[in-house]
Every structure is written in C-alpha cells, then in structure tokens.
C-alpha cells in the first residue's frame, strides 16, 4: 500500500469536501463514530459470550417433562349455529 505524503492528503481532503460538502461532513463523521462504537460494543459482547461459554462446563440438558393438555369442555357456544337460524325457502 503506498504511503500518502502531504500533498496527497491535501488533495484527498479537497476531494472529500467537494463530494460531500462542508455542511454534511460533521453529520457523516458523527454517524461513522456511532457505527464504530456500536460495532465495538457488539464484538466485545461476542467475545465475552464466547469466554463465558468456554468457562461453563457443558452438561446435557434433561428432557422436558410431558405436560398433558386439559380436556376440552363442551359449552353451548360450541353448538352449531345452523339450528338457531331459520331456513329460507325460495318461492
């Protein structure tokens, strides 16, 4: 990778200013800083999780106990509604 000298940096900064404008650069830098902060905290969390999993001994989980569902209760609301509606006849 080539090393950038003084004039190269000046040209690079001038191009960035021309492309993005001076008003949007602070917002872009703020957004980049937030993104890097979130990325750093997430990678740290992943590393911490990996360390805690490595420290805990692995034990096989017990199978869940079988739970019986209660028997359905018959109610009047479950009765068919067709008997309540009068029949229509076409004439």
C-alpha positions as CSV (number, residue, x, y, z in Angstrom):
1,X,0.0,0.0,0.0
2,X,1.5,3.3,-1.0
3,X,2.2,5.8,1.7
4,X,0.5,9.2,1.4
5,X,2.6,12.3,1.6
6,X,1.5,15.9,2.4
7,X,0.1,16.9,-1.0
8,X,-1.8,13.6,-1.4
9,X,-3.6,14.3,1.9
10,X,-4.5,17.8,0.8
11,X,-5.9,16.6,-2.5
12,X,-7.8,13.8,-0.7
13,X,-9.4,16.2,1.8
14,X,-10.3,18.7,-1.0
15,X,-12.0,15.9,-3.0
16,X,-14.0,14.8,0.1
17,X,-15.1,18.4,0.7
18,X,-16.1,18.8,-2.9
19,X,-18.1,15.5,-2.9
20,X,-19.9,15.8,0.4
21,X,-19.9,19.5,1.2
22,X,-18.8,21.1,4.4
23,X,-22.3,21.0,6.0
24,X,-22.7,17.2,5.7
25,X,-19.3,16.2,6.9
26,X,-19.9,16.7,10.6
27,X,-23.1,14.5,10.3
28,X,-21.2,11.9,8.4
29,X,-18.4,11.8,10.9
30,X,-20.9,11.6,13.8
31,X,-22.7,8.7,12.1
32,X,-19.4,6.9,11.4
33,X,-18.4,7.3,15.1
34,X,-21.7,5.9,16.3
35,X,-21.4,3.0,13.9
36,X,-17.9,2.2,15.1
37,X,-19.0,2.5,18.8
38,X,-21.9,0.0,18.2
39,X,-19.6,-2.3,16.2
40,X,-17.0,-2.3,19.0
41,X,-19.6,-3.0,21.7
42,X,-21.1,-5.9,19.7
43,X,-17.8,-7.5,19.1
44,X,-16.9,-7.1,22.8
45,X,-20.2,-8.7,23.7
46,X,-19.5,-11.7,21.3
47,X,-16.0,-12.2,22.8
48,X,-17.5,-12.0,26.4
49,X,-20.1,-14.6,25.4
50,X,-17.5,-16.9,24.0
51,X,-15.4,-16.6,27.1
52,X,-18.3,-17.3,29.4
53,X,-19.4,-20.4,27.3
54,X,-15.9,-21.7,27.4
55,X,-15.7,-21.3,31.2
56,X,-19.0,-23.1,31.9
57,X,-19.0,-26.9,31.9
58,X,-21.3,-28.4,29.4
59,X,-23.9,-30.7,30.9
60,X,-26.6,-32.5,29.0
61,X,-30.0,-30.9,29.4
62,X,-32.7,-33.0,30.9
63,X,-35.6,-33.8,28.6
64,X,-38.7,-31.6,29.3
65,X,-41.4,-33.3,31.3
66,X,-44.5,-34.3,29.4
67,X,-47.4,-31.9,30.1
68,X,-50.9,-33.1,29.4
69,X,-53.3,-30.7,27.9
70,X,-56.6,-30.3,29.7
71,X,-59.6,-32.0,28.2
72,X,-61.9,-29.7,26.1
73,X,-65.0,-28.5,27.9
74,X,-68.2,-28.6,25.9
75,X,-70.2,-25.4,26.1
76,X,-73.3,-24.1,24.5
77,X,-71.3,-21.6,22.4
78,X,-69.7,-24.6,20.7
79,X,-73.1,-25.9,19.5
80,X,-73.8,-25.4,15.8
81,X,-75.5,-22.2,14.9
82,X,-77.5,-23.6,12.0
83,X,-80.3,-24.7,14.2
84,X,-80.8,-21.2,15.5
85,X,-81.1,-19.6,12.1
86,X,-84.5,-20.0,10.3
87,X,-84.4,-21.8,7.0
88,X,-85.0,-19.7,3.9
89,X,-87.2,-21.0,1.0
90,X,-87.2,-19.5,-2.4
91,X,-90.6,-19.1,-4.0
